[in-house]
Amino acid sequence: MPNIIGGKYKRKKITVPEKLVRPTSALKREAVFSVVESYAFRNSINMYKNKSIIDVYAGSGLIGLEAISRGMKKAYFIENNESVFKILQNNCKKLCKNNEYEIIFGNAINAFNRTFEVEPSIVFLDPPYFRQDINLVLLEILKNKILSKDTIIIIETNREEQIIIPTQLKFLSEKIYGKTKIIFLN
């Protein structure tokens, strides 16, 4: 069982479904939050205080729970598999207060057609490799105007998968870990 690697819930174990998910490793999670915190430092912004994360294709919720542990006010989890949803729900109840999270049952394309009461500073997309159209999800995020000027979009995907970055977004960086590519956009 993986565990939270930073913040107030450090070392707390998270239940992960045996199938259907590909949890982000501790190494990759540390890299993600290192880039986010470096970006925040360089731009003199607080990515956590009174902000939220939208964890799309949430699975066990590791990324969103890691953000809550590090001080994020709220995590919005988007998941469309019923059995995975139940595990995610249990993980959230085990670690968080009720007002620190909201779980949205549905697909990623339709999930952004709503209001997020706490402004997102991070949108994390980790779809099944080669099975979801990230490009459509990015366009849906832009269409629904949920991003602030400092919001970071993070995409974890297979290193061979081609992502078309909309012109409204700026490429920040890319990290490669074996078969995985992590892209940071703003």
Phi and psi in degrees as a GROMACS rama.xvg file:
@    title "Ramachandran Plot"
@    xaxis  label "Phi"
@    yaxis  label "Psi"
@TYPE xy
-71.2541  163.286  PRO-2
-133.137  162.043  ASN-3
-68.0694  138.731  ILE-4
-106.192  -8.21199  ILE-5
-149.702  159.443  GLY-6
84.0589  -161.94  GLY-7
-67.518  -21.3933  LYS-8
-104.868  16.6468  TYR-9
-49.2867  134.582  LYS-10
77.5376  -1.89244  ARG-11
-71.754  134.615  LYS-12
-81.1637  145.327  LYS-13
-119.843  134.26  ILE-14
-79.0417  134.089  THR-15
-122.512  132.615  VAL-16
-57.9718  144.78  PRO-17
-65.9045  -32.3481  GLU-18
-128.824  172.761  LYS-19
77.7452  -12.6879  LEU-20
-129.941  159.283  VAL-21
-130  86.8206  ARG-22
-60.4783  140.931  PRO-23
-69.5198  124.849  THR-24
-64.445  161.129  SER-25
-58.6003  -40.3671  ALA-26
-60.2577  -46.1539  LEU-27
-70.2737  -37.6549  LYS-28
-62.9929  -42.4431  ARG-29
-62.5249  -40.3504  GLU-30
-64.3406  -43.2833  ALA-31
-58.5013  -51.2679  VAL-32
-72.5925  -26.1736  PHE-33
-65.7494  -44.5917  SER-34
-64.1076  -44.2602  VAL-35
-60.5016  -47.9123  VAL-36
-69.4982  -33.4088  GLU-37
-65.8723  -44.3165  SER-38
-58.3731  -45.2638  TYR-39
-62.8639  -42.9539  ALA-40
-63.311  -47.6327  PHE-41
-61.8901  -31.1807  ARG-42
-103.745  7.8147  ASN-43
52.79  49.0773  SER-44
-128.336  157.573  ILE-45
-104.495  114.279  ASN-46
-80.2693  -10.5148  MET-47
-109.405  -47.669  TYR-48
-63.9446  123.524  LYS-49
56.5566  30.8043  ASN-50
-125.162  169.845  LYS-51
-131.771  165.431  SER-52
-118.479  141.137  ILE-53
-109.259  111.18  ILE-54
-100.388  98.3432  ASP-55
-90.0113  141.209  VAL-56
58.7306  51.34  TYR-57
-63.1868  -31.4239  ALA-58
58.8042  -125.35  GLY-59
-75.1112  -13.7165  SER-60
89.5103  13.493  GLY-61
-51.7854  -46.6887  LEU-62
-67.7259  -47.8353  ILE-63
-63.3432  -40.3813  GLY-64
-67.5895  -36.2212  LEU-65
-61.6976  -41.9454  GLU-66
-65.0283  -42.4751  ALA-67
-60.7843  -44.5409  ILE-68
-58.984  -33.631  SER-69
-87.3152  0.90345  ARG-70
117.276  2.31779  GLY-71
-63.4848  138.66  MET-72
-67.7645  -40.5201  LYS-73
-150.433  148.778  LYS-74
-121.05  130.716  ALA-75
-103.578  122.198  TYR-76
-107.364  133.266  PHE-77
-118.073  121.14  ILE-78
-146.643  140.816  GLU-79
-120.011  4.91167  ASN-80
-101.556  124.737  ASN-81
-61.5839  -44.1924  GLU-82
-69.7804  -37.6088  SER-83
-67.6038  -39.0499  VAL-84
-55.5989  -42.459  PHE-85
-66.0608  -39.8626  LYS-86
-66.1592  -42.6006  ILE-87
-58.6645  -45.0936  LEU-88
-59.2164  -44.9987  GLN-89
-64.7314  -40.7635  ASN-90
-61.4508  -42.7309  ASN-91
-65.3335  -44.691  CYS-92
-63.5062  -34.6896  LYS-93
-68.6393  -35.4737  LYS-94
-105.359  -34.0772  LEU-95
-109.26  159.942  CYS-96
-79.5681  155.871  LYS-97
-56.9117  -34.9613  ASN-98
-81.7355  -1.0965  ASN-99
-91.434  -7.01681  GLU-100
-150.226  157.664  TYR-101
-144.063  130.357  GLU-102
-106.579  126.147  ILE-103
-108.134  117.98  ILE-104
-89.3693  116.139  PHE-105
162.386  177.335  GLY-106
-86.2833  160.481  ASN-107
-65.2484  -32.8367  ALA-108
-65.0337  -43.5073  ILE-109
-86.4495  -14.7566  ASN-110
-68.8098  -19.5268  ALA-111
-91.6955  -1.49506  PHE-112
-85.9205  59.3626  ASN-113
-160.161  175.752  ARG-114
-101.82  133.735  THR-115
-102.378  110.379  PHE-116
-64.6803  -29.0917  GLU-117
-106.45  122.954  VAL-118
-56.5726  127.971  GLU-119
-78.5247  133.23  PRO-120
-104.661  -15.7215  SER-121
-136.961  134.149  ILE-122
-120.538  118.959  VAL-123
-111.148  121.762  PHE-124
-115.351  118.287  LEU-125
-135.903  71.1101  ASP-126
-77.8114  165.337  PRO-127
-56.6118  133.538  PRO-128
-56.8552  133.017  TYR-129
58.5929  15.0066  PHE-130
-118.512  -3.64088  ARG-131
-132.986  148.92  GLN-132
-93.7681  93.9091  ASP-133
-58.1812  -35.689  ILE-134
-59.8036  -41.2068  ASN-135
-66.2883  -39.0225  LEU-136
-64.7608  -43.1024  VAL-137
-59.9023  -43.0635  LEU-138
-64.588  -36.9145  LEU-139
-66.6387  -40.6054  GLU-140
-60.1976  -46.4625  ILE-141
-65.6579  -41.6983  LEU-142
-60.081  -37.6109  LYS-143
-88.5738  1.85636  ASN-144
50.4349  51.7111  LYS-145
-96.5088  -6.83927  ILE-146
-90.3768  143.333  LEU-147
-97.879  177.304  SER-148
-66.8549  -19.6377  LYS-149
-104.069  -0.192331  ASP-150
-65.6657  135.061  THR-151
-105.484  130.751  ILE-152
-100.907  127.614  ILE-153
-117.95  127.249  ILE-154
-117.322  122.994  ILE-155
-107.216  121.2  GLU-156
-149.376  177.136  THR-157
-69.7707  141.283  ASN-158
-63.5918  -19.4303  ARG-159
-87.3632  -15.4175  GLU-160
-71.9408  135.81  GLU-161
-93.4185  126.442  GLN-162
-114.06  129.369  ILE-163
-96.8739  112.631  ILE-164
-84.1663  119.052  ILE-165
-58.3843  148.498  PRO-166
-62.9101  -21.4092  THR-167
-73.5354  -13.1099  GLN-168
-107.092  149.563  LEU-169
-109.012  133.011  LYS-170
-73.1698  126.126  PHE-171
-99.8261  -53.0991  LEU-172
-167.404  173.339  SER-173
-144.767  138.37  GLU-174
-123.765  141.264  LYS-175
-116.013  130.124  ILE-176
-131.897  97.7104  TYR-177
59.669  -119.29  GLY-178
-85.4286  -2.75723  LYS-179
-103.299  141.818  THR-180
-122.129  133.208  LYS-181
-118.441  120.919  ILE-182
-110.365  136.142  ILE-183
-114.945  125.745  PHE-184
-126.529  159.861  LEU-185
